[in-house]
Amino acid sequence: MISKKRRSFIALIGTTAIAMGGLIGVQATQAAPSATCNVKTTAAKANCDVIIYGALHRVQALDPINPVGGYTEGQMAYTIQGKLFRYDATGKPRRDLVATESISADKKTITHTLKDAKYSDGTAITAQDAVVGFERWVNSKRSASYIDQVEKVVAKDSKTLVWTLKRPYPGLNFALAQEFLALHPASKVDTQAKAKEYFKSPVAGGPMMVKTFVPGTDTFVSVANPNYWAKPVVKEIRVVTIPDANTRLAAFQSGQIDYVMELPLTAAKTKWDKKKYRVTGEKDSGVFMLAFNMGALQPNNALKSAKVRQAISLAVSRDQIMRTAFAGLSKPSCGMQFEFNNEFYLCSLPKNGKRDTRAARQLLKEAGYPKGFKVTMHVPNRVFWQDAAQIVKDSLKFVKIDVTIEMVTPDSNISGVLNKRDWEMMWFGNNAATGTLQLSNWFKPGGVWAGLANVPDALLTETAKLLNDAAASESNEQILEKLTAVEKIAFDLSTFIPIGTRFYVSGSRIGDNLVEALLPGQLQFIVATNPPLPKD
């Protein structure tokens, strides 16, 4: 039975969305909370019927190798795919379908024995599924820097995987827990044509399985996978697309949705009933940044000068951006890496990232631009980002750099801008599970942002070697030494300028770490289970 009040709110959501240019269909269902599913509930005692996630994006694809839209589809794909290792709520990779792991004395051969597990349709999960999944990742070249240390992987038998590494890689499991390594039946995904058809209705090796998936619509539904080795704390997850942040907030306040990311700042300033709601500013394992296109199609000659890019880094007011656009809920950067829970974070920017317009003007003069220049900055239209971009524009005006802001709506359309390869400057973010992986995104051939920003491999030779050495080491002292050297080169290049630690205002009507995006990190999604992922 749907209450009159609930129907009225659903109508309001639809009317508001139409006024904003799109229809949002929030389907009514019986959602949290309940006696076994509320803000006080722990994973061990949780039993949730339905969790409604008010998401920014539609779920348009479930193959992370071939994404279509925004990050929401990657999150849902993560809950469905089989995983050798899966991130837990702390951001650590834990054994999922791996029963045992053994490592050779030289640390270059790793053997995984799989659990006796089945997909949601009852077919066996095999080692060959993992081999094909890894081959798909390699062939896609997505975040290739994460796995360039792997020489090969073979299926010794139906339950045994053997990894051969080019060099020791203590952080391998952080890579294997990425959404790009998805276990699906090998015979269904071993060609592009078969994979395209299969992912219209994939089976599941993860805690959830697909119930309703129609690309182009605003609702996606998954249900608990009865063949998963552990019991999910939720029976059904319903994703409803609500692109507008204020509409997401209204839906959350009224109890029409149970979990939401990227709320407006007003949510952080609202006094919430803590017996019913959890609203927090979640820091992320990533940084906000300015990125520069280093490719041949980039038309702005001024940006080709490292001194100009360094001048922009010196002229931008990180403090003001984080204080004003982000309400002081997160910190300005003093180095390249993310600060949150990162033991290798270090301050490497001149004056620890404090603004220095005098030095910026001197660099612009040396580069031949004493009177400044014009530049276009593309900005995906996400919560807070337009305000941040305006402060960047105002900051650079002091050194006579005239910034034109191009907001990209919806934010997922930024892929088209990147693919044209003629953009100049961009506001975005760089996330990773570790500082080394984050720096690899920028400063190794195959790194996701090295590729998106068209950075020539020749500029990354030295940083790639340093990052490989850091990734192979188990000595914190040596890792810090290598990353310090990378960060010095990073400012010299200034192809990417860190601004501040990424964060989101998120809300939930259920207990912490039950059903939510992995924060730090937004590209994976957590569904707690009983028993939980092992911590060994």
C-alpha positions in Angstrom: 0.0 0.0 0.0 1.4 3.4 -1.0 0.4 6.3 1.2 -1.2 9.4 -0.2 1.8 11.4 1.2 4.2 9.2 -0.6 2.3 9.4 -3.9 2.3 13.2 -3.6 6.0 13.3 -3.1 6.7 11.1 -6.1 4.6 13.5 -8.1 6.6 16.4 -6.8 9.8 14.7 -7.7 8.6 14.2 -11.2 7.3 17.7 -11.6 10.6 19.2 -10.2 12.6 17.1 -12.6 10.5 18.1 -15.6 11.1 21.7 -14.7 14.8 21.0 -14.8 14.7 19.4 -18.2 14.4 15.7 -17.4 12.0 13.2 -15.9 12.9 11.4 -12.7 10.9 8.4 -11.9 11.2 7.5 -8.2 9.3 4.3 -7.9 7.6 3.6 -4.5 8.5 0.6 -2.5 8.9 -0.3 1.1 12.3 1.0 2.0 14.4 1.3 5.1 14.4 1.8 8.1 13.2 -1.1 10.1 14.1 -2.8 13.4 16.9 -4.6 11.6 17.8 -1.9 9.1 18.4 1.6 10.6 21.2 4.0 11.4 22.2 2.0 14.5 22.3 -1.4 12.8 25.6 -3.2 12.5 26.5 -5.6 9.7 26.3 -8.6 12.0 22.6 -7.9 12.8 21.5 -6.2 9.6 18.6 -7.6 7.6 17.3 -5.0 5.1 14.5 -5.7 2.7 15.0 -2.8 0.2 17.6 -0.1 0.0 16.8 2.8 -2.4 19.9 4.6 -3.7 19.3 8.1 -5.2 22.0 8.2 -7.8 23.5 10.9 -10.0 23.7 8.7 -13.1 21.7 6.2 -14.9 22.9 2.6 -15.0 23.4 2.2 -18.7 26.0 -0.6 -18.8 27.3 -3.4 -16.5 30.6 -4.0 -18.3 33.3 -1.8 -16.6 35.6 -2.5 -19.6 33.1 -0.7 -21.8 31.4 2.0 -19.7 28.7 4.2 -21.2 27.7 6.7 -18.5 28.8 7.9 -15.1 30.2 6.1 -12.1 26.9 4.7 -10.8 27.0 1.9 -13.4 30.5 1.0 -12.3 29.3 0.8 -8.7 26.4 -1.6 -9.6 28.6 -3.7 -11.8 31.0 -4.1 -8.9 28.3 -5.7 -6.7 27.4 -8.2 -9.5 30.8 -9.3 -10.8 32.8 -12.1 -9.4 36.0 -10.9 -7.7 39.2 -12.6 -6.7 39.7 -9.8 -4.2 37.0 -7.3 -3.2 37.4 -4.0 -1.3 35.9 -3.9 2.2 34.5 -0.8 3.8 37.9 0.3 5.0 39.3 0.3 1.4 41.4 -2.8 1.9 41.3 -5.6 -0.7 40.1 -8.9 0.9 39.9 -12.4 -0.4 36.5 -12.9 -2.0 36.5 -15.9 -4.4 40.1 -16.7 -3.5 40.3 -19.5 -0.9 44.1 -19.5 -0.5 47.1 -17.5 -1.7 50.7 -18.6 -1.8 53.7 -16.5 -2.8 57.1 -17.7 -4.0 60.4 -16.9 -2.3 61.3 -14.4 -4.9 57.8 -12.9 -4.7 57.3 -13.1 -8.5 55.0 -16.1 -8.6 51.6 -16.0 -6.9 49.2 -18.9 -6.8 45.5 -18.5 -6.0 43.2 -21.4 -5.3 39.5 -20.5 -5.8 36.6 -21.4 -3.7 34.1 -23.9 -4.9 31.7 -21.2 -6.0 28.8 -20.8 -8.5 27.3 -18.0 -10.5 23.7 -17.0 -9.9 22.6 -19.4 -12.6 24.3 -22.3 -11.0 27.2 -22.7 -13.3 30.7 -23.1 -11.8 33.1 -20.2 -11.4 36.4 -21.3 -12.8 40.0 -20.1 -13.0 39.7 -19.6 -16.7 37.0 -17.0 -16.1 39.6 -15.0 -14.2 42.1 -15.5 -17.0 39.7 -14.2 -19.6 38.6 -11.4 -17.3 42.2 -10.3 -16.9 42.8 -10.5 -20.7 39.8 -8.3 -21.3 41.3 -5.8 -18.9 44.7 -5.8 -20.5 43.2 -5.5 -24.0 41.0 -2.6 -22.9 44.1 -0.6 -21.8 42.0 0.9 -19.0 44.3 1.9 -16.0 47.0 -0.2 -17.6 49.6 1.1 -15.2 48.0 -0.9 -12.4 48.9 -4.2 -14.0 52.0 -3.6 -16.1 54.0 -5.5 -13.5 52.1 -8.7 -14.5 53.9 -10.9 -17.0 51.0 -13.4 -17.4 48.3 -15.4 -15.6 47.3 -19.0 -16.4 44.7 -21.4 -15.2 46.6 -24.4 -14.0 43.3 -26.2 -13.5 39.7 -25.2 -13.0 40.4 -23.9 -9.5 44.0 -22.8 -9.6 45.5 -19.5 -11.0 49.2 -18.8 -11.3 50.4 -15.2 -11.7 53.9 -14.5 -13.0 55.2 -11.0 -12.2 58.0 -9.0 -13.9 59.0 -7.8 -10.4 57.7 -8.1 -6.9 54.4 -6.3 -6.5 53.2 -6.2 -2.9 50.2 -4.1 -3.9 48.9 -6.6 -6.5 45.7 -7.2 -4.6 44.8 -3.5 -4.7 44.8 -3.9 -8.5 43.0 -7.2 -8.6 40.2 -5.6 -6.5 39.6 -2.9 -9.1 36.3 -3.1 -11.0 38.2 -3.8 -14.2 38.9 -7.4 -13.3 35.5 -9.0 -13.4 34.8 -12.7 -13.3 32.1 -13.7 -15.7 31.7 -17.0 -17.7 34.7 -17.1 -20.0 32.7 -18.6 -22.9 30.3 -15.7 -22.8 32.8 -12.8 -22.8 35.9 -14.1 -24.7 35.0 -12.0 -27.8 33.7 -8.5 -28.0 30.6 -9.6 -29.8 29.7 -12.2 -27.2 30.5 -9.8 -24.3 28.2 -7.1 -25.8 25.3 -9.5 -25.9 26.1 -11.1 -22.6 26.2 -7.9 -20.6 22.6 -7.1 -21.5 21.6 -9.7 -18.9 24.7 -10.9 -17.0 24.8 -13.6 -14.3 26.4 -12.7 -11.0 29.4 -14.0 -9.1 29.1 -11.2 -6.5 26.7 -10.6 -3.6 24.0 -9.1 -5.8 22.4 -10.2 -9.1 20.4 -8.3 -11.8 16.6 -8.2 -11.5 15.7 -5.1 -13.6 18.1 -3.6 -16.1 16.9 -1.5 -19.0 19.5 0.9 -20.4 18.2 4.4 -20.9 15.7 4.2 -18.0 15.9 5.7 -14.5 15.6 2.5 -12.5 18.0 -0.4 -11.9 17.2 -3.2 -9.5 19.4 -5.9 -8.1 18.6 -8.7 -5.6 20.7 -10.9 -3.3 22.5 -13.7 -5.1 21.5 -16.9 -3.5 24.6 -18.7 -4.8 27.1 -16.2 -3.3 29.3 -17.8 -0.5 28.0 -15.2 2.1 24.6 -13.7 2.8 24.2 -10.0 1.8 22.6 -7.8 4.5 20.1 -6.5 1.9 17.5 -8.4 -0.2 17.1 -5.7 -2.9 18.9 -2.6 -4.0 16.9 -0.2 -6.1 18.8 2.6 -7.9 16.7 5.6 -9.0 18.3 8.3 -11.1 18.0 11.9 -9.6 20.5 14.1 -11.5 19.7 17.3 -9.5 21.4 17.6 -6.1 18.6 19.6 -4.5 16.1 17.1 -5.7 18.2 14.3 -4.2 18.3 16.1 -0.9 14.5 16.6 -0.9 14.0 12.9 -1.6 16.4 11.9 1.2 14.8 14.3 3.7 11.3 12.9 3.0 12.5 9.3 3.4 11.9 8.4 -0.3 15.5 7.2 -0.7 17.8 5.6 1.8 21.3 6.3 0.5 22.6 9.2 -1.5 25.9 10.7 -2.7 26.8 14.2 -3.7 24.4 16.2 -1.7 24.6 20.0 -1.8 26.4 21.9 1.0 23.1 22.8 2.6 22.9 19.1 3.7 26.1 19.5 5.7 24.7 22.6 7.4 21.3 21.1 8.2 20.6 19.8 11.7 19.6 16.2 11.2 17.9 13.8 13.6 20.8 11.4 14.3 18.4 8.7 15.3 17.1 8.6 11.7 19.8 10.0 9.4 23.6 9.9 8.9 24.9 12.9 6.9 28.6 13.2 6.6 31.3 14.9 4.6 33.3 11.9 3.3 36.9 12.5 2.4 38.1 10.6 -0.5 41.4 8.8 -1.6 41.8 11.3 -4.3 42.5 15.0 -5.1 40.7 17.7 -7.0 43.0 18.9 -9.7 43.6 21.1 -12.8 44.7 19.0 -15.7 46.4 20.2 -18.9 46.1 18.6 -22.3 49.6 17.8 -23.5 48.6 16.4 -26.9 49.3 17.7 -30.4 45.7 18.8 -30.9 45.7 21.2 -27.9 45.5 24.6 -29.5 46.7 26.9 -26.7 50.4 27.6 -27.2 50.8 29.2 -23.7 49.9 25.9 -22.0 52.7 24.1 -23.8 55.2 25.9 -21.5 56.0 24.2 -18.2 56.7 27.7 -16.7 53.1 28.8 -17.5 51.7 25.7 -15.9 53.8 26.2 -12.9 52.6 29.8 -12.7 49.0 28.6 -12.7 49.9 26.3 -9.8 51.4 29.2 -7.9 48.6 31.6 -8.7 45.6 29.5 -7.8 44.2 29.9 -4.3 43.8 26.4 -2.9 42.9 27.8 0.5 40.0 29.9 -0.9 38.7 27.0 -3.1 38.5 24.6 -0.2 37.3 27.2 2.3 34.6 28.7 0.1 33.5 26.2 -2.5 33.8 23.2 -0.2 32.9 25.0 3.1 36.2 24.0 4.7 35.1 20.4 4.9 38.3 19.2 3.3 41.9 20.4 3.1 43.9 22.2 0.4 46.7 20.2 -1.1 50.4 20.8 -0.3 51.5 17.9 -2.4 50.4 15.7 -5.2 48.9 12.7 -3.4 45.6 12.5 -1.5 46.0 13.3 2.2 43.2 11.1 3.7 44.6 7.9 5.5 47.8 8.1 3.4 51.0 7.4 5.3 53.1 8.5 2.3 51.4 12.0 2.0 54.0 14.7 1.7 54.1 18.4 1.1 56.1 18.9 -2.1 54.6 22.1 -3.6 56.4 25.4 -3.4 55.4 27.2 -0.1 53.4 24.1 0.7 50.8 25.1 -1.9 50.2 28.6 -0.6 49.4 31.2 -3.2 52.4 33.2 -4.6 51.2 35.6 -7.4 54.5 37.4 -7.4 56.4 34.2 -8.3 53.6 33.3 -10.8 54.0 36.7 -12.6 57.8 36.2 -12.8 57.3 32.7 -14.4 54.8 34.1 -16.9 57.3 36.9 -17.8 60.0 34.3 -18.3 57.7 32.2 -20.5 56.9 35.2 -22.7 53.4 35.9 -21.4 53.8 39.0 -19.1 50.4 40.3 -20.2 48.8 36.9 -19.6 46.6 34.9 -22.1 43.2 33.4 -22.5 42.4 29.8 -21.7 39.2 27.6 -21.8 38.6 25.3 -18.8 36.1 22.4 -19.1 34.3 21.5 -15.8 32.0 18.5 -15.4 28.7 19.7 -13.8 29.0 18.1 -10.4 28.0 19.4 -6.9 30.4 22.2 -5.7 32.5 22.1 -8.9 31.1 25.2 -10.6 31.8 27.3 -7.5 35.4 25.9 -7.4 35.9 26.7 -11.0 34.8 30.3 -10.5 37.4 30.7 -7.8 40.1 29.3 -10.1 39.0 31.9 -12.7 39.1 34.7 -10.1 42.5 33.6 -8.8 44.1 33.5 -12.3 42.7 36.9 -13.1 45.2 38.4 -10.7 48.0 37.3 -13.0 46.1 38.3 -16.2 45.1 34.9 -17.2 41.5 35.1 -18.6 39.6 31.8 -18.0 36.5 30.9 -19.9 34.6 28.2 -18.0 32.8 25.6 -20.0 30.4 23.6 -17.8 29.7 20.1 -19.2 26.2 18.8 -18.5 25.5 16.1 -17.7 28.9 15.4 -16.2 29.2 12.1 -18.0 29.5 14.0 -21.3 33.0 14.9 -20.3 34.1 11.7 -22.1 33.2 13.3 -25.4 35.3 16.3 -24.5 38.3 14.2 -23.6 38.0 12.0 -26.7 38.1 15.0 -29.0 41.6 15.6 -27.6 41.5 19.4 -28.3 40.5 20.6 -24.8 42.9 23.0 -23.0 42.5 22.9 -19.2 40.1 20.9 -17.1 38.9 20.7 -13.5 38.5 17.1 -12.4 39.7 14.6 -9.8 42.2 11.7 -9.5 41.3 8.8 -7.3 43.2 5.6 -6.4 43.4 3.1 -3.6 47.0 4.0 -2.7 49.3 7.0 -3.2 51.5 5.0 -5.5 48.6 4.1 -7.7 47.3 7.6 -7.7 50.7 9.0 -8.9 50.8 6.1 -11.5 47.5 7.5 -12.9 49.4 10.7 -13.7 53.0 9.7 -14.2 53.2 6.3 -15.8 52.6 5.3 -19.4 49.2 3.5 -19.3 48.0 5.7 -16.4 44.4 6.7 -16.8 45.1 10.4 -16.6 48.4 10.2 -18.4 46.3 8.9 -21.3 43.4 11.2 -21.0 45.7 14.2 -20.9 47.7 12.9 -23.8 51.0 13.1 -21.9 53.9 11.8 -24.1 55.5 8.6 -22.8 58.9 10.3 -23.2 58.0 12.7 -20.4 57.3 9.9 -18.0 60.4 7.7 -18.3 62.0 8.8 -15.0 58.7 8.9 -13.0 57.7 5.4 -14.3 61.0 3.9 -13.1 60.6 5.6 -9.7 57.0 4.4 -9.4 57.9 0.9 -10.4 60.6 0.9 -7.7 58.1 2.1 -5.1 55.5 -0.5 -6.1 58.1 -3.3 -5.8 59.3 -2.2 -2.4 58.1 -3.3 1.1 60.3 -0.7 2.8 58.3 2.4 3.8 61.5 4.5 3.9 62.3 3.5 0.3 58.8 4.0 -0.9 58.7 7.5 0.5 62.1 8.3 -1.0 60.9 7.2 -4.5 57.5 9.1 -4.2 59.4 12.2 -3.0 61.4 12.1 -6.2 58.3 11.6 -8.3 56.6 14.7 -6.7 59.6 16.9 -7.4 59.4 16.0 -11.1 55.6 16.4 -10.9 55.9 20.1 -10.1 58.6 20.6 -12.7 56.1 19.2 -15.3 53.0 20.7 -13.8 50.8 18.7 -16.2 48.5 18.2 -13.3 48.0 20.6 -10.4 46.6 19.3 -7.1 44.0 21.5 -5.4 42.6 19.7 -2.4 41.4 16.4 -1.0 38.3 15.2 -2.7 35.2 14.7 -0.6 31.4 14.3 -0.9 28.5 15.0 1.3 26.6 11.7 1.6 23.5 10.6 3.4 22.2 7.3 4.7 19.2 6.1 6.7 20.9 2.8 7.6 24.0 1.8 9.5 27.6 2.6 8.5 29.3 0.3 6.0 26.2 -1.7 5.2 25.2 -0.6 1.6 27.1 2.3 0.3 29.8 3.5 -2.1 33.4 2.9 -1.0 34.6 6.1 0.5 37.4 6.8 0.2 36.9 6.0 -3.4 33.7 6.2 -5.4 34.1 3.6 -8.2 33.3 0.6 -6.0 30.3 -0.2 -4.0 30.1 -2.0 -0.6 27.4 -4.6 0.3 28.1 -6.0 3.7 27.7 -9.8 4.1 27.6 -12.4 6.8 30.1 -13.8 7.2 32.1 -10.8 6.2 35.1 -10.7 3.8 38.1 -12.4 5.6 40.7 -10.0 7.1 43.7 -12.3 6.7 
